[in-house]
Every structure is written in structure tokens, then in C-alpha cells.
Amino acid sequence: MTTTPVLHDIERYIPVIGDVNQKNAIAYQLTRGAVSTVNAVQMAVAESYINGLEVPDSVLKALFNTCMPVFFKYFPSLLAPYDWVLKETNQLAEGSKDLMKVQYDMPQAMLNPMLGDWDLIYPKYSMGLWQKGAANLEESQKHMIDDMIEKMDIQDGDNILDFGCGWGCVANYILSKFPNVRFTGLNLSHWQCEYMRAKMQDPKSYLSSGRFTLYEGDMNTAEFTEKFDKILSVGVFCHVGNLTNSFQKLASFLKENGVVFIHIITVRTPNNISSPFTHKYIFPHGRYWNYDAVPSHNKDLKTVNRWYLNGINYHKTFAAWLENFDANQDYIKQLNYGIDYARFRRIWRFYLLWLGTNFGTCDGEYNGNGQYLMVHT
Ligand SMILES: C[S@@+](CC[C@H](N)C(=O)[O-])C[C@H]1O[C@@H](n2cnc3c(N)ncnc32)[C@H](O)[C@@H]1O
């Protein structure tokens, strides 16, 4: 929501509406107080569903479709459930071990079929690009990587770092297209690394070409002996709490004329957002940076281009994941999630419905993905 300068000045004194970062001390505290009520309501809805309240998907979707446009357009400050969502944290990434436990190291036999696992396109846990006419999830992920190749201007012979590389999908696809590209992947998830190690032994996989190096480790402590022509990071910076320091780190890994390409979930609201439900059950310490956050935290890197990708692309990706999750119930209900399966299933269905619907609200114009191309300052 844009306001005139005079209105903007008055807004500083009014709680809840507009940009919470600009409020005076009293309006800020009153806004934070109102957030506690919104948090409590959100958790009550989520936990009623998780604990067994029978609600058809259509009712949940209608509820989210009714509320979220109002929050996005008029009350985005209420979508910042904790103070830390609005600020940078000390560490690059907080709570990484918890994140692996509740999310990325969940049984891969559940995650992989949900995300899709094909010969060339391995499980990819990020937005597919549907707006160019993709017929299915696999094609949408190919379109997304093709689009990234173009935006990053990848050249045969590039030495590329994938910062938070998932299952090696982007690396495998790009290695298949460029016979002289080299890739290094960094990932903290042990089971995703095990997937890539198996592919590195599989002659059908481009990860076995000798041009792929894997580092299992935490981005907080990652160091490399070589420098890279291109650094890409897809769907990872929602787990990064300090943009300034992380860009300083990436800059230290980058060759003088290199480029960094960051692809993240973003919101076109004045403040960053998160959700108490996702913090507790899905992505501990996760936040969605507002669209201006990356360029406004540039010190060691500067943003030379950026793109907003409409949220409908993620809405469709989440719908495909939910369909896969439901279609594989007979098999995945036998796996060990450390909690009762019925509860686990409801937590994950709520997550897929909640985020999937939110990306589609407001025609995808508020909650989408951002891509940023950066170079040395
Ligand atoms: C949403 S997934 C995206 C994966 C991949 N880039 C893709 O598009 O499929 C986020 C990835 O970041 C990794 N990750 C999260 N926190 C990390 C950390 N502290 N250090 C290293 N990797 C991390 C996760 O294990 C996961 O592979």
C-alpha cells in the first residue's frame, strides 16, 4: 500500500496499519500487542485442524482467501509474529539443527515423491515456473531452471556454487546442458546429501560426471578454498536471518567478475512476514523477506537486477505437491515421523494448504518469489 508523504508521517503514530518499521515507540508496542492476538487465532485454527477437527479443504481455502488479502493489503504488520522477523539476527541461520529435524531430514521416501523425482529433474523444493505454459510439475521446474540459466548468463566452463543445493536438481540439470561447467553443492541435510552421494555413483546421473563436489555442512561455518564464477541459492534465504553478513560471506567466495543469484520467497509488503504455525511445525526461524530487503542490505554486493515472480506459480507448485502427498498416502503412512502419523499428516496438509493458498491470493501480486542478481560493489 503506498501513501502520500503527509499520510505516511501521520501513520507513524497509528498502530497496526502501514509500515511497522516506521512507527514511533508507542505505536510499535501497540502493534506488537495486536500481533499476539492474531498469533493466538492463527494457532487456534491450525491446532484445531491438527488435533482432528474435520474441515473440508474448500472451507480452509475460503478462510485463507478471505483473510489474507486484508492482511497483505492493509495490515501487513500483523503478519510479523515475532520481533526477530523484522530485524536481522546475529547468526546467519538460527536453529539449523531443529530445521533439519522437522523439515529437511524428514523421511525422504515421503518428501521425494511429494516433490517429484525424475531422470533429470530430482526433487526440487522451490517454485516451478508455470507462466510459460508448463503442462506439469516436472516441466515447470525445467522452465524455472532454464529461466535462471538465462538470467545468470551461465557460460560453459563456469565454476558454480549452489548454496543450499537440496537434492542436486539444479546442478544435475545445468551439468546436463553444459559439458564443461563445474558445480559445488552445499547442504546441511544429511539425507539429501545421501541422495546426492548415491547419484554421484550412478552413471546415468550428471552428478557422477566428476564435475560435482558435495559439501555436507552448515552455511554458518562454510568455507571454500576456491572462488566461483557464479553463486546461486534457491529457496534458502527464508532460513537466513542476517542478509548483511551472508552477502559478505558470499562476496568472499565470489571471483572478481562473478555474479550471485538469489531466489527467495518474498512479500510485497513494507515488512517481512512469517507465521507462528510454520515457525513451530514446519520452518523454525523461517521468515519471508520483503521485496526490498535484499537491495537494502547490500554492502559487500550490489543488486544490479531483480525480478518479482508472481505467486500463482508457487500456488500451482504447492497444489501439485499436495496432490502427490495425498496420492502416496498408502505408502507414506508406514514411515516413521517420530509422531503419530495422523497428526503428522494433518500438520503437513495444513502447511501445504496454508502456503499454497496464500501464494494465490491477490492474484499472486503480494506473496511471490524474488530473484536478485548481485555483483561485487
Ligand atoms: C527449500 S530447500 C531448497 C533446495 C534447493 N535449492 C531447491 O531449490 O530444491 C532449502 C535447502 O537449504 C538447505 N539448508 C537450510 N539451512 C541450511 C544451513 N544452515 N546450511 C546449509 N544448508 C541449509 C536445506 O537442507 C535445503 O536443502
The ligand as an SDF file (V2000), in Angstrom:
LIG
                    3D

 27 29  0  0  0  0  0  0  0  0999 V2000
   13.7210  -25.0840    0.3280 C   0  0  0  0  0  0  0  0  0  0  0  0
   15.1260  -26.0820    0.1620 S   0  0  0  0  0  0  0  0  0  0  0  0
   15.7040  -25.6410   -1.4510 C   0  0  0  0  0  0  0  0  0  0  0  0
   16.6700  -26.6580   -2.0100 C   0  0  0  0  0  0  0  0  0  0  0  0
   17.1470  -26.4020   -3.4170 C   0  0  0  0  0  0  0  0  0  0  0  0
   17.8450  -25.1620   -3.5420 N   0  0  0  0  0  0  0  0  0  0  0  0
   15.9770  -26.4990   -4.3710 C   0  0  0  0  0  0  0  0  0  0  0  0
   15.6120  -25.4900   -4.9870 O   0  0  0  0  0  0  0  0  0  0  0  0
   15.4420  -27.6010   -4.4800 O   0  0  0  0  0  0  0  0  0  0  0  0
   16.3340  -25.2940    1.2410 C   0  0  0  0  0  0  0  0  0  0  0  0
   17.6670  -26.0210    1.2910 C   0  0  0  0  0  0  0  0  0  0  0  0
   18.5600  -25.3000    2.1390 O   0  0  0  0  0  0  0  0  0  0  0  0
   19.2320  -26.2280    2.9740 C   0  0  0  0  0  0  0  0  0  0  0  0
   19.6210  -25.5240    4.2130 N   0  0  0  0  0  0  0  0  0  0  0  0
   18.8210  -24.9290    5.1100 C   0  0  0  0  0  0  0  0  0  0  0  0
   19.5240  -24.4200    6.1310 N   0  0  0  0  0  0  0  0  0  0  0  0
   20.8280  -24.6800    5.8580 C   0  0  0  0  0  0  0  0  0  0  0  0
   22.0480  -24.4010    6.5340 C   0  0  0  0  0  0  0  0  0  0  0  0
   22.0680  -23.7720    7.7070 N   0  0  0  0  0  0  0  0  0  0  0  0
   23.2030  -24.7830    5.9490 N   0  0  0  0  0  0  0  0  0  0  0  0
   23.2060  -25.4350    4.7580 C   0  0  0  0  0  0  0  0  0  0  0  0
   22.0740  -25.7560    4.0860 N   0  0  0  0  0  0  0  0  0  0  0  0
   20.8900  -25.3860    4.6180 C   0  0  0  0  0  0  0  0  0  0  0  0
   18.1950  -27.3120    3.2250 C   0  0  0  0  0  0  0  0  0  0  0  0
   18.7520  -28.5150    3.6980 O   0  0  0  0  0  0  0  0  0  0  0  0
   17.5760  -27.4340    1.8400 C   0  0  0  0  0  0  0  0  0  0  0  0
   18.3240  -28.2830    1.0330 O   0  0  0  0  0  0  0  0  0  0  0  0
  1  2  1  0
  2  3  1  0
  2 10  1  0
  3  4  1  0
  4  5  1  0
  5  6  1  0
  5  7  1  0
  7  8  2  0
  7  9  1  0
 10 11  1  0
 11 12  1  0
 11 26  1  0
 12 13  1  0
 13 14  1  0
 13 24  1  0
 14 15  1  0
 14 23  1  0
 15 16  2  0
 16 17  1  0
 17 18  1  0
 17 23  2  0
 18 19  1  0
 18 20  2  0
 20 21  1  0
 21 22  2  0
 22 23  1  0
 24 25  1  0
 24 26  1  0
 26 27  1  0
M  CHG  2   2   1   9  -1
M  END
$$$$
